[in-house]
Amino acid sequence: MKKIAITQRLVTNDSYFEVRECLDINYSKLISACGYMPIVLPYEVEFKYYFENIDIEGVLLTGGNDLNSCSQNDLSQKRDTFEKKLLTYCIKNKIPVFGICRGMQVIAEFFGRKKRCLF
């Protein structure tokens, strides 16, 4: 079964003073319904480990969080850095990437699209 890596949204839980990785349950449901195995990528583990050991064949960059160029904050910066590094790896290794909402914005910005924030 082909494996598809999925990125997650980052949220701050102020009552516990922690950052959480979140993913709408419908993403994994969709990937599974398409006949693929979803592999959720954590931010604090080197993603190359997954590609080298699990044979991931595609990547889905999900929605959530603003691009750092539109709303500068630590979570947006962390996610931008991670996903752009992931994109570089995928291009170098010819791994297909698909973006939804923010994911497509990251791809566009990666390839030189000028900042266009909607607020």
C-alpha positions, 0 to 999 in steps of 0.5 A: 500500500502506498504511503502518503505523509501529511503535515499538521496544523500547530496550535498553542494550548495556553492552559497547559503552556504547550504547542500541539500538532493537530490534524482534522480527522477527515484528512486521514479518512480521505487518504485511506479512502483513496487506497493509501496509508496516511503517515502523519509527520511530527515537527520535532522528528527529522522527517527524512527518518520516515522517508528512509524507513517507511518508503513514503511515496507522496506528501500532502501539505494541509491547511491551517496556520497563516504563512509567516509572510502574512502573520509573523509568529513563532508557529507560522515560522516553525511550520513554514521552515519545516514545510519548505525544507520538506518541499526541497527534499521532495523535489530533490527526490522526485516525490509528489507533493499536493497542497490544500489551502495553506499547503498550496500557498506554501508551494506558491511562495516556495516557487516565488509567488509574491506575498498576497495576504487577504486581511 
